[in-house]
Each structure stands twice: as C-alpha cells, then as structure tokens.
Amino acid sequence: HAFRSASVGKRPYMCHQRSASQEDDPAIVAPAAAGDDDDASTIDPWVLRSVTFACLDGSPSSPDPQLLSDYLMEMGACSTAITDHDRDTSRESPIFREPGDDLEEEEWSTAKTASQNTKAALIRGDVAVGTNVWNRCDVTAHVPATVDIVRLAEGIRTAFELPSVPRYAVDEIPDVDWVVKVQSAWKPIVAHGFALRFPWHTEEDVAEAIDNALGDVDGEENIPYEDYATITLQGGIAFGTGEHPTTRLCLKFLKGILTSDEEEDTPKISKLLDYGSGSGVLGLAACSLSPHLTAVGVDIDADAVAIANANAEINGLPMTSYLPAQTVIDNGDAESASVMMRGAAANAVETLPSDLDGGECFDACAANILAGPLMGLASTLANMVRPGGQIGLSGILEAQAPKVVESYSEFFEDVQVAGSEGGWVLITGRK
C-alpha cells in the first residue's frame, strides 16, 4: 500500500474534480502552528518530526502527491512516503494487480468505474513504481525539528499555486536507534536448505532460525541442521534477501536440479546464469551447493552488481556479476543506457563479456524478474543456455503464467508451471 517516493520528473500538474470533502474527513486536522512555542536555540537538530499532508485527491486545492514528495525532499526532508488515504476502508482501490486478478486492462477500468463513484485507480501491470497514485493519498515527510513547518506549509501553497495552505498533522518521532531496531527485526531467512544471514547475525541467531523453521516451512522438516548452506548477504540496496515467495521458488528449483545433478556419475551443471541477479542470492546459493559450479550474474542496476560481487567475495564463492552486454544496453532506450553506463563508471563494474553473451554456454539459468521483462528476454536467455540446459523463471503472478509459458515455448521444451506460492509461480523448461 505504500512506496518510497522516487524521482519522477516534473510532470504536468493535472486537476480533477474533488472526489470528497476534506472538511468532513476526521483524518484531517487543521494547520497546526508546530514549533511556534519552541525556542530555536534549544531545539535539538537531530530530533525528527513527522508531518503528514492528508487526503490529496487531485483537486485544485491539493498538490500532486509525487511532486509534493519531491518538493519536500528538496526542502530538507530526510525521507518521504506516499500512502493510500483510503487503506482498509470501503473506498480503497488498488493501483497494481493483486494475485488472482486476471482481468484485462479494459475490464479493470470498467469494473472499477462501475463499482465506485470516484475515478478509477490506474492499474498498469508491471509499470515502475512512481507512475501510479491512489485516488486519495497521504504524503508523510520526516523533517528535522529545526524546520519551521508553518513556513514549509506556506511555501507549498506558494510553489503549487494553491488557494490555501494545505492541511497537515505533526507528530514527534521517538528517539530510537533505528539501525539496532531494524537489525533486531530482521531475522535470518531459512528456505529449502539455505540459511540467509546478514553480517550482524550470530551463529546462535542462525541456529534459532533453523530450529524455528523445522516443521513450519514447507520441506524444511527433512533437512538435517548440518546440511544447511549458509550465505551472508550485505545489508545494502540490492534487491534479493530471500524473503519473497519468488526467491524461495527459485531456491527450490536450484536445489532440485543441483541435487539431482550431483547424484550423476558425471555432473552436467558447471556454469549457472543468474539473470536479474540483484544481491546475487540465487547464484551464491547454487555455488554453495555444488563445489564444481561457477555462477555469472547479470543485472541492469550497477549498485546491485557491485553488491553482488562483494557478497561473492564475503562468502568466498565463485560468482561474478555484470551489467548486461553492451549490445543489450545499446538496443535499449537512451535514458536507461545512460543510467547504466554512469552507474558502471561510479561502481567500477563491467558489462557482460562477449564470450558469455550468447554462445549457449550456460548449463542452467535462474531468472527472477517480472513477467513483462522476462517475456522480452526469452530469445536472449535461449541464446545463452546450451541445448539440454534448464531454466527456472519467477517474478510471475499466476494470471501472467500462460503468456510467459507461451513466450518461452518457442525456445524451450516442456515449459510449465512447476510451483506456486502466495499467488506467484515458478516456470521451468529445458532447451
């Protein structure tokens, strides 16, 4: 229901008819003169306050939620968030498809319009976060206590040319050690014979997580404690910690094919492709299972590539990650190519070498991305996997599975849904 505000550019401000009266909404409070009674000389600049501009509905008296979020960051906010004002009420309307929602685009629009008197929320599949907003949004910013919130609100009125100062609520943020708080809440993750830990976890933390998982997590009751493969992941910005169902589905796929391969007299899987590698969790997990396996990761995020390579070094595992091949970058849109190349220079990461791009050199491939990108990558992955090689794909909702299966059936045999969890599926095939 919520997302961190991203840079969305200066889109045109769009006005819509007011969908509800803010004056009748109990969640709205009148502008408070926060900070008026404070002696500026005694305010601790490290103390934070939370200010929420609520029920932004697209009317002429409401600033655009995404642009307001950007504006608050420019004015010194430490962080911002956009949330659904109507969450958990009868007015709630999703902007992204939920698992099991298999209506076509036109059907979605018709269904939403027919069921609500408000304008239908925009539902656009895999479109990146930042392009969609709810019918009514709350924008919350964390700002230093030294910020004059009354002047901040007046500045918003002026900058967005509003008829009046937007209404807002102010709360104090408790003084806690957020690093310790987050670390204490983030336990080691156990899935299909793998224990994924972070640098602050102790051996006792890992042992406790495994004990708790035995009998509670599908398939874990049959795995002896000493047989768990432990992988350390950095607490960085790369996607992939093992919590999401799609990661667990891919881990199960890798464990299955590698366990079967190890039972052969001559193992056939010696080189794995982790496409959309993120933190490198899938490739690293595979390397931890098979002593003769090497893995190659590919990701469009240069920060993720750098973190995946650092994770490989920390774990002493033979995995190297790259940005996509130069040909892939060149064939993409100019803005994405520019971002990737700037990221490559800043992080000292390389693009995929030509001898790994195509040539059918990989024995198996795991790709945990999204349905749309996966369908576009069908021919690319087919050119990278050898005949007889296996693929495991996830990041796919159940309703999206038929189209993904169709896309890969042109290049692979026995393409099918091989597992599901929480509305997400794993699709496998053999070239």
N, C-alpha and C positions, 0 to 999 in steps of 0.2 A: 504493500500500500504506500510505501514511501521510497523516495530515492534522493541521493545526494545530487545537488544541483551541479550540472556540467555547463561548460561554456557553450552557449547555443547561438552566439552571434546576435547582431542587432536586427531581429526580425521585426517587421512592421507591427505596430500596435493595432490589435483588432478589437472592435467594440461589438458587444452583443446585448440583446435585451436583458434586463435584470430578471434573474430567474427566481429570486426570493427576496424578501425584505430583511435586510441585515438588522434593522431595529427590533424585529420580532424574534431574533435568534438569541437564546440565552448564552450561547458560547461566546458571544461578542461582548467586550467590555469597552466602555468609553475611554478615550485617550487619558492616560494617567500621567501626571506630572512627575514621572520617576526621576529621581535624582535632584529635584528642586531643593530638598531639605538637606542634601549632603554637602558637607564641607569638602571641596575638591582637594584640599591639602591632606585630608585624612583617608581618602579613598585608595584602597589597595589596587594597583593596576593589574594585579594577577587574578583578581576576583572576576568571575564572569556573570553576566546576566543573560537571561533568555527573553527575547522579545518576539511575540507572535502576531503577525498580521493575518487575521482570520477571515474566512468566507469570501475570498477573492473570486468573483463569479463572472468576470469578463465584461461587466457593465462599465459605463463611462466613469464611474466613481471608484473603480478598482484597478490597480496597476496589474500589468501582465505578471503572473507568478514567476515565470522563468527570468524575465528581465529584472524583476524586483530582487530575485535571489542574486543575480549578477551585481546589481547596484549595491546591495548590502555588503557583498564581499569587497567591492571597490571602496566602500566607506569604512572598512576596517573590521568587518565581522570575521570571527575565527572560523566559523562554519555556518552553513545554511542547509535547510531541508524543506522540501515541498511535500506535504501530506494531504490526504483526502479528507476534507472537512466533513464529509458525509459517511465516513467509515463506520461500519457496523450499524447503519440505520437503514430505513426503507428507501432512502434516496440514493444509496450507494450504487454506483455504476462503474464497472471495470473499464479500464482502457487497454488492457492486454488480455489476450485469450487465456482462459484458465484450462487446466487439463480436462478433457472431455468435451470442450466446446468446439464442435466441428462444423459450425455454420460457415457458409461462405460470406465474403465481405459484405455483399448486398443484403444478405439475410440478417447479418448482425445489425446493420444500420436500421433496417425495417423493424426488427424485434425490439431494439432499444427505444426507438421513437414511439412505437405503439404502446410500450409498457410504462412510459414515463412522460410527464408533461414538460420536463426540462429537455434541453437539447441533448441529443445522444452523445455519449462519450466516444472519443475516437479510438477505434480498435484496429491496429495495423500490424498484427503479427510480430515479425522479428525486427521491426524498425527500432533503431537505437533509442535508449532512454534519453529523454531530453526533448523529444519531438511531441510527446503527448502530455496532456494535463487533464485533470478531472474537471467535472462541471463546476465544483466549488473547491478551492484549495486554501490551505493554511500554509503560510511561509514563516518559518521559525529561524531566527538567527541568534547565535551566541556572540555576544559582544563584550569587550572589557567594561568593567564598572565605570571607568573614566569617560565612556562615551555618553554624551548628552542625548538621551533618547528622544526628548521633546524636540530638539533641533533636528535629530535624524528623521523623525516623522515629518517635520515641516519641509525638510529637504526632499523627501519622497514626493510630497504634494507638489512642490515646485518642478522637480525633474520630470514627473509623469503628467504634469498639467492637470491635476485632479481638482475637482471643485471644492474639496475639503480635505483636511488631514485624515489619512486612513486610521481606522480604529485598531487598537492593539492592546495586548496584555503583556505585562512584565513579570517575570519570576526570577528569584535568586537561584543560582546553580550551586549545589553543595560542593564544598571544597574537599574533593577526594583525589586520591592518586589513581588517575584513570588507567595508567599503564598496569598497575597491580590489579585493578578491578577487572580489566579486560582479560588479563592473563589468567586470573583465578577462575574466570567463567569459561575459558577455552580449554576444554579437556582434550587429551589425546584421542584420536579418532581410530576406531577399530572397524575394519571391513574386510571380510573374505581372506583372512590370514595375514593382513597387513595392519601394522600399528603405526599411524602417522602422528609424529610428535613435533613440538616446537622447542626451540632452544631452552626455554625456561622450565620445561617439564623434567622431573626427576625420574629415575628408574622406578621409584615407588608409584609415581603418577601413572606411568605406562602399565605397570603390573595391575594396578587397581582398575584401569580402564578395560584391560583384557578380561579380568575377573568379572567385571560388571557385564561385559558383552557375552560371555559364555552362556548360552541358552536363551539369551534375549535377542540376539541378532541372527538373522537367517543364515544358517550354515556354520556359525561360529562354534557350536557345541562339539563339532567333530574335529576341531583343530587343537592339538596339544599346545600348551603355552610356549614351549621351547621352539616350536616351528613357526612362530610369527616372525615375519620380516619387518624390522623397524626402520623407518625412514624419518629423518629430521628435515623439516621444512622451515625456511626463514619466515618470520612474520613480516612479509613485505606486501607490495601492492599487486603481485601477480595473482591471477585467478587460479584456484585449484588447491583446496585444503582437504578434500576427501569427504566433506560433509554432504555434498549434494548427491541425490539419487543417481544422477548420470555418471558421476565419478565412480560411485560404488558399482554400477553396472559394468563400467569399463574395467575396473579392477577384477571383477568376477570373470569377465571374458579373458583377460590376460592370464589370470591364474589357471583357468581351464585349458587354454591352448598350450601354455608353457609346461604345465604338469604332464599333460599327455605327451608332449614332445620329449620331455626328459626321460619318459619311460621307453622311448625308442632306442634301438641299438646305436643309431646314428642320428642325433638330434638335427632337425632341419631348420629350426628358427635360430639364426645367429645375428640378425640385424632387424631391429624394430623401428618403425616410423611412428612418432607421436606427433600428429598434426593438430595444431591448436594446443600446444603443449602447456601454456600458462606457466605454472610453477615447476613443471616437469614431473609432476607426481606420477603420471602413468608410466612414462619411460623409466623413471627411477625405480618404481615398484617392479617392473619387469626385470630390470637388471639385478635387483636384489634377489630374485627368484632363480635366475639362471646364470651360472658363473661364466658361461661362454658367450653371453649375449651382450651386444652393444646397442645403444639406442641413439636416435637422432630426433631432436625436437624442432618443430617449426612453429613460429608464432608471429603475428603481424605487429605485436607490441614489443618494442625494443627493451623496455623496462623488464617485461616478463622474461625475455630471452636472457638478459643479464642475471636475473634472479634464478632462473632455471640452471644456468651454468654454475652459479655459486652453490646452489643446492647439490648439484652433482659433485662438486669439489668437497663440500662438507661431508657427504656420505661416502666419498671415495668410490663412486660408481661411474662406469664408462658411458656417459651420456653427454653429447654436445648439442646445443640448441642454436638455431639460426633464425634470422628473418627469412621470409620466402625468397625464392630465387629471383634474380634481377628481372627475368622475363615476366614473372608474375607481377612484380612491382610496376614495371613499365606498362603492362596491359591494364592496370587499374586506373582509378581516377587520379587526377593530378594532385589533389589535396592529400589523399591517403598516401600516395607515393612520397610527397614532400615530408609528411609527418614521420613516416618510417625511416626515411634517409636521415632526417635530423636526429631521430632517436638513435639510429645506428651510430652516428658520429659522437653523440653525447655519451653513449654507454659502451663504446668500443666493441660493438657486436658486429658479426659478419652476416652476409647473406648466404643462402644455401649454395654450396659449391656445385658447379655444373655436373660433376660426376655423380652427384646424388639427386639431381633434378631429372627425373625420368630414368630411362635405362633399366627399369624393372629390377631394381637392386635390393628391395626390401622384402623380407620373408613374411612380415605381418605389419599391420597398421592399426593403430587405435586413434580415432578422431572424435573428440568430444567438443563440439562447437554448437551450432544451431542448425535447424533444418534447412533454412534458406542457403547459407554459405555451403553446407555440405552438398546440396544438390548441384551447386555451381562448381564444386570441386571434384565431381565424380570422375571426369576424364583425367584430371590431374593426378588423383590418387591411383587410378588404374594404371597410369604410365609409370608409377613409382613402385608398384607391387609386382613381384615376379609371378609367373604362372604357377598356380597351386598355392599362392600366398593367401592369407586370411585377413579379413578386415572386421573391425568392430566399431560401429558408429553410435554415438549417443548425442544428447542435447536435443532430442526429438520428442515432441509430445505424441501421445497415442494417435490423435487425429491427423497428425502430419506423416505418420509412418507410411501409408500407401504411396504417397508421392515420392518419398525418399527411396523406398523399395523399387519403384518404377525407374527412377533415375539411375540406380546402381545395377539393375538387372541387365542393362545394356553392356556392362563391362565385367560383371561377376556372376557366378553361378550360385544357385541355392540361396539367394538373398531373401532373408526372412527376419521377422521379429523374434529374437531369441530370449528376451527377458523384459520385464517391466517392473517399475517401482514408482509409486506416488504419481502416476499419470505420465511418466516418462518411459521411453523404451530404449532397448538396445537392438540394433540391427546388425546382423552378421552376414558374411558371404565369403566365397572362395573364388579366386580368379582361375 
